[in-house]
Amino acid sequence: MKKVSNYEKRGVSSGKEDVHNAIKNLDKGLFPGAFCKIIPDILGRDELYCNIGHADGAGTKSSLAYVYWKETGDLSVWKGIAQDAIVMNIDDLLCAGVTDEGIIYTSTIGRNKMLVPGEVISEIINGTEEFIKKLNSFGMNITSTGGETADIGDLVRTIVIDGNVTTRMKRSKVIVPNIQIGDSIVGFSSTGETTYEDDENSSIGSNGLTSARHDIFGKNIGRKYPESYDNNIDDKLVYCGKHNLTASSYIPWIDYGKLVLSPTRTYAPIILSILNRLGEKLIREHIHAIIHCSGGGQTKVLHFLNDDVEVVKNDFFPIPRLFTEIQKSANTEWSEMYKTFNMGHRMEIYCSSMMVGPIIAAARNFNVEAREIGFCIKREGVNLLTIDSPYGTFYYH
């Protein structure tokens, strides 16, 4: 019998098996296996071009922002949630090779108006525009077209913040994952403070927040804010951590609430600098995949493996302390942690060995540590991911 993880008991799935089963018979677009679905150029009707659409959001991180705002009155956390929704879309587009083609971003907000007032909506909308302006200063070309704010208290307990993107690009620029035997894997750290961030990043991103917030914070939050979680969850799994929202964290100037709400880091400035410097020919020759380790954490790459290839990740960054605290609080199996969280790096490039040095140097220009975290070898008859970690060796098919 399959063991049910705490993540699944809380009503979520890191692997999104139901979603993948639902779409398995749908048309896969022009480039099956690409990180985002790519279709013919409906917008421009040019056979040399294609269109890409994508949708994602901040997930249950918005629920934590809600309780932190209610507890402290700090509206600034909503700008971080706006950033989360944007990054989860834009960084996926980067994996498909999108750079400065021109991206349309549309926001979708569903709120319980009885609990979430207009001042929160204003903060989210202003935060969206501010972060888009920042991305554009690094060479992106994003235009906000507004969106929909729906008052749907009958359906939404607090608030949901999502977004979607649309772009048009040359088909010749599309990166379709083609991970090859002999490839090196370069990972980009999700901790520290980049040249384009305003504070130190805890590494959390926007994945696994259902587990993170329940495993870090204490029962008092659930009692005070029962609207912040699914009341069908077993009480033993509800806010079963030890920290208060405003308790000092291991980063002295950041409390635990802000630590877990740390805005999702974008790698757009780094990936843009790499792709624009290389050009189409060198990208085709040497960049074989860009993988955003979002849903599925470190196992995300399994959706993009060729036959007879084993991906070996054996030189991770030191695991960020926040993840070790989450693991310890719930005694979560380490194999589940790697399936749920980024565990220290959230973007990977699969490339020829000669590109490792230049890619690491490009990241260093933005004060982001990068390293060769693994390699790819031949393994006949199976697509396999091996994670060799300080806490054991784990195999994922």
C-alpha positions in Angstrom: 0.0 0.0 0.0 1.3 3.4 -0.9 2.2 5.5 2.1 0.3 8.8 2.2 2.5 11.8 2.9 1.5 14.6 5.2 1.4 16.9 2.1 -1.3 14.7 0.6 -3.2 14.4 3.9 -3.4 18.2 3.8 -5.2 18.0 0.4 -2.3 18.9 -1.9 0.0 17.0 -4.2 3.6 18.0 -5.1 3.5 15.9 -8.2 0.0 17.0 -9.4 -0.9 13.5 -10.6 -4.6 14.3 -11.0 -3.7 17.3 -13.3 -1.3 15.3 -15.4 -3.8 12.5 -15.8 -6.5 15.0 -16.8 -4.4 16.5 -19.6 -2.6 13.4 -20.8 -4.8 13.0 -24.0 -4.8 16.7 -24.9 -2.8 18.1 -27.8 0.7 18.8 -26.7 1.3 21.7 -29.0 4.0 22.5 -31.5 6.8 21.3 -29.2 5.7 18.4 -27.0 7.9 18.3 -24.0 8.5 22.0 -23.8 8.3 23.6 -20.3 5.2 25.6 -21.4 2.7 24.7 -24.0 3.5 26.3 -27.4 1.0 26.7 -30.2 1.0 28.1 -33.7 1.1 31.9 -34.1 -2.6 32.5 -33.7 -1.9 36.2 -32.9 0.4 37.0 -35.9 -0.3 34.2 -38.3 3.4 33.8 -39.2 4.7 30.3 -39.6 8.1 31.4 -38.3 6.6 32.3 -35.0 4.6 30.7 -32.2 2.5 31.7 -29.2 3.1 30.7 -25.6 0.5 30.9 -22.8 1.0 30.0 -19.2 -0.9 30.4 -15.9 0.3 30.0 -12.2 0.0 31.8 -8.9 1.2 32.3 -5.3 -0.7 29.3 -4.0 -1.5 29.0 -0.3 1.2 31.5 0.5 -1.5 34.1 0.3 -3.2 32.5 3.3 -0.1 33.1 5.3 0.1 36.7 4.1 -3.5 37.1 5.2 -2.8 36.0 8.8 0.4 38.0 9.0 -1.4 41.2 7.8 -4.3 40.6 10.2 -1.9 40.0 13.1 0.5 42.9 12.4 -1.3 45.3 10.1 1.7 45.2 7.7 0.3 45.7 4.2 3.7 45.3 2.6 3.5 41.5 2.6 0.9 41.7 -0.2 3.5 43.2 -2.6 5.6 40.0 -2.0 2.6 37.9 -2.9 2.1 39.9 -6.1 5.8 39.1 -6.9 5.2 35.4 -6.2 2.5 35.2 -8.8 4.5 37.0 -11.4 7.7 35.0 -10.9 5.9 31.6 -11.0 4.8 32.6 -14.5 7.8 34.5 -15.9 10.5 32.0 -14.7 8.6 29.2 -16.4 8.6 31.2 -19.6 12.4 31.5 -19.3 12.7 27.7 -19.4 11.1 27.8 -22.9 13.6 30.3 -24.1 11.5 33.5 -23.8 13.7 36.6 -23.3 12.6 40.1 -24.5 10.0 39.2 -27.0 7.2 41.0 -25.2 5.0 39.4 -22.6 1.4 40.3 -21.6 0.6 39.7 -17.9 -2.9 39.5 -16.6 -3.8 39.2 -12.9 -6.7 37.1 -11.5 -7.7 37.7 -7.9 -10.5 35.9 -6.0 -11.3 37.2 -2.6 -13.7 37.0 0.3 -14.7 40.7 0.4 -16.0 40.3 4.0 -12.4 39.6 5.2 -10.2 41.2 2.6 -10.7 45.0 2.0 -9.9 47.2 -0.9 -6.6 48.4 0.7 -5.2 44.9 0.3 -6.3 44.8 -3.4 -4.6 48.2 -3.9 -1.4 46.9 -2.4 -1.4 43.8 -4.7 -2.1 45.8 -7.8 0.5 48.4 -7.0 3.0 45.6 -6.1 2.3 43.9 -9.5 3.1 47.1 -11.4 6.2 47.9 -9.4 7.7 44.4 -9.8 7.0 44.4 -13.6 8.8 47.7 -13.8 11.8 46.2 -12.0 11.9 43.2 -14.3 11.7 45.5 -17.3 14.7 47.4 -16.0 16.7 44.2 -16.5 15.7 43.7 -20.1 12.3 42.0 -19.9 9.5 43.4 -21.9 6.3 42.9 -19.8 3.1 44.8 -20.1 0.3 44.5 -17.6 -3.2 44.4 -19.0 -5.0 44.5 -15.6 -7.1 41.5 -14.9 -10.1 40.3 -12.8 -10.8 40.8 -9.2 -13.8 38.7 -8.2 -15.7 38.8 -4.9 -16.4 35.1 -4.4 -16.7 34.6 -0.6 -18.9 31.6 -1.1 -15.9 29.9 -2.8 -12.7 31.5 -1.4 -11.9 31.5 2.4 -9.6 34.5 2.2 -7.8 35.4 -1.1 -6.3 33.7 -4.1 -3.7 35.6 -6.3 -3.0 34.1 -9.7 -1.7 35.4 -13.0 -1.3 34.3 -16.6 1.1 35.3 -19.4 1.0 35.3 -23.2 3.9 35.9 -25.6 4.9 35.6 -29.2 8.3 34.4 -30.3 10.3 32.9 -33.1 10.0 29.1 -33.2 13.8 28.9 -33.7 14.4 30.4 -30.2 12.3 27.8 -28.4 14.2 25.7 -25.9 12.8 22.2 -25.8 14.3 20.0 -23.1 16.7 17.5 -24.7 18.7 16.3 -21.7 21.7 14.3 -22.9 24.1 11.7 -21.6 27.2 13.6 -20.4 25.3 16.8 -19.6 26.4 18.9 -16.6 23.7 20.4 -14.3 24.2 23.9 -13.0 22.0 25.0 -10.1 21.3 28.5 -9.0 21.0 29.1 -5.2 17.7 30.3 -3.8 19.2 31.8 -0.7 21.2 35.0 0.1 20.5 38.4 -1.3 20.9 39.2 -5.0 21.8 42.5 -6.5 18.2 43.0 -7.4 16.6 42.0 -4.1 15.9 44.2 -1.1 16.6 41.6 1.6 18.0 38.2 2.3 15.9 35.4 0.8 14.9 32.4 2.9 14.7 30.1 -0.2 11.1 29.2 0.3 9.6 30.3 -3.1 5.9 29.5 -3.7 5.8 25.7 -3.5 5.1 23.6 -0.5 3.6 26.5 1.5 0.7 24.3 2.8 3.3 22.2 4.6 5.7 25.0 5.4 3.2 27.2 7.2 1.5 24.3 9.1 4.9 22.8 10.1 6.5 26.1 11.2 3.7 27.9 13.0 1.8 27.0 16.2 -1.8 26.1 17.1 -2.7 29.6 18.2 -2.9 30.8 14.5 -5.5 28.2 13.6 -7.6 29.0 16.7 -7.4 32.8 16.0 -7.8 32.5 12.2 -9.8 29.4 11.3 -10.5 30.9 7.9 -6.8 30.5 7.0 -6.9 26.7 6.5 -9.1 23.8 5.3 -11.1 22.8 8.3 -11.4 19.2 6.9 -7.7 18.6 7.6 -6.9 16.4 10.6 -6.2 18.7 13.5 -2.9 17.0 14.2 -1.6 18.4 10.9 -3.0 21.9 11.4 -0.4 24.5 12.6 1.6 22.0 14.4 4.9 23.9 14.6 6.3 25.9 17.5 6.8 29.5 16.2 4.7 32.6 16.5 4.4 34.8 13.4 6.4 37.6 14.9 9.0 35.6 16.7 12.6 36.4 15.9 14.1 34.0 13.4 17.6 32.8 12.7 18.0 36.0 10.5 17.9 38.5 13.4 16.1 41.3 11.5 13.4 39.0 9.9 10.7 37.4 12.0 9.4 34.0 11.2 6.3 35.3 9.4 8.4 37.4 7.0 10.9 34.5 6.7 8.2 32.1 5.3 6.7 35.0 3.3 10.1 35.7 1.6 9.2 36.7 -2.0 9.9 34.1 -4.6 13.2 34.8 -6.3 13.2 35.4 -10.0 16.2 34.3 -12.0 15.2 36.4 -15.0 18.1 38.8 -14.9 20.6 35.9 -14.9 18.9 33.7 -17.5 18.4 36.8 -19.8 22.1 37.6 -19.6 23.1 34.1 -20.4 20.7 33.6 -23.3 21.2 37.0 -24.9 25.0 36.6 -24.7 25.0 33.1 -26.3 22.6 33.6 -29.2 20.4 31.0 -30.9 23.2 28.9 -32.4 25.2 28.4 -29.2 22.0 27.8 -27.2 21.0 25.0 -29.5 24.4 23.5 -29.3 25.1 23.8 -25.6 21.9 24.5 -23.6 19.9 21.3 -23.5 17.3 22.3 -20.9 16.3 24.9 -18.3 14.3 23.5 -15.5 12.4 25.6 -12.9 12.2 23.4 -9.8 8.7 24.5 -8.9 5.8 22.0 -8.5 7.6 18.7 -7.6 10.6 20.4 -6.2 13.8 18.6 -7.1 11.9 15.9 -9.0 10.5 18.4 -11.5 13.0 17.2 -14.1 11.3 13.8 -14.3 8.7 15.3 -16.7 11.4 16.2 -19.2 13.7 13.2 -19.4 14.7 11.4 -22.6 14.7 7.6 -22.6 17.7 5.8 -21.1 18.9 8.9 -19.1 19.6 9.0 -15.4 20.0 12.4 -13.8 22.3 12.4 -10.8 22.2 15.3 -8.3 25.0 14.8 -5.9 26.4 18.2 -4.9 23.6 20.3 -3.5 24.0 23.6 -1.8 23.9 23.5 2.0 20.2 22.9 2.8 18.7 26.2 3.9 17.8 26.2 7.6 14.1 26.9 6.9 13.8 23.5 5.2 15.6 21.7 8.0 13.2 23.3 10.5 10.2 22.2 8.4 11.5 18.7 8.2 12.3 18.5 11.9 8.9 19.9 13.0 6.9 17.3 11.2 9.5 14.5 11.1 8.9 14.5 7.3 10.9 11.9 5.3 13.7 13.6 3.5 12.7 11.9 0.2 9.4 13.8 0.6 11.2 17.1 1.3 13.0 16.8 -2.0 9.7 16.3 -3.8 8.1 19.2 -2.2 10.7 22.0 -1.8 13.5 23.4 -3.9 16.0 22.5 -1.0 18.4 25.3 -1.9 18.2 25.8 -5.6 15.2 26.5 -7.8 16.6 26.9 -11.3 18.8 24.4 -13.2 20.5 24.5 -16.6 21.4 21.2 -18.3 24.3 22.0 -20.6 27.6 20.8 -22.1 30.5 20.9 -19.7 32.2 23.8 -21.4 29.3 26.1 -20.4 29.5 25.4 -16.7 32.2 28.1 -16.0 30.5 30.9 -18.0 27.1 30.2 -16.5 28.5 30.3 -12.9 30.2 33.5 -13.7 27.0 35.1 -15.1 25.2 34.3 -11.9 28.0 35.7 -9.8 27.5 39.1 -11.5 24.1 39.2 -9.7 25.5 38.0 -6.4 23.9 34.6 -6.9 25.9 31.5 -6.1 25.8 28.8 -8.8 27.5 25.4 -8.9 27.6 22.2 -10.8 25.2 20.2 -8.8 25.1 17.0 -10.8 25.4 15.2 -14.2 23.6 12.9 -16.6 24.5 9.3 -17.5 23.2 6.5 -19.5 20.7 4.1 -17.8 19.1 1.7 -20.3 15.4 1.1 -20.0 14.5 3.6 -17.4 14.1 7.4 -16.8 15.6 7.9 -13.4 16.5 10.7 -11.0 19.0 9.9 -8.2 19.4 12.4 -5.4 22.5 11.7 -3.3 22.0 13.9 -0.3 23.5 14.2 3.2 20.4 12.4 4.5 20.5 9.4 2.1 20.3 8.4 -1.5 16.8 8.6 -3.0 15.6 7.3 -6.4 12.6 8.7 -8.3 11.1 7.3 -11.5 
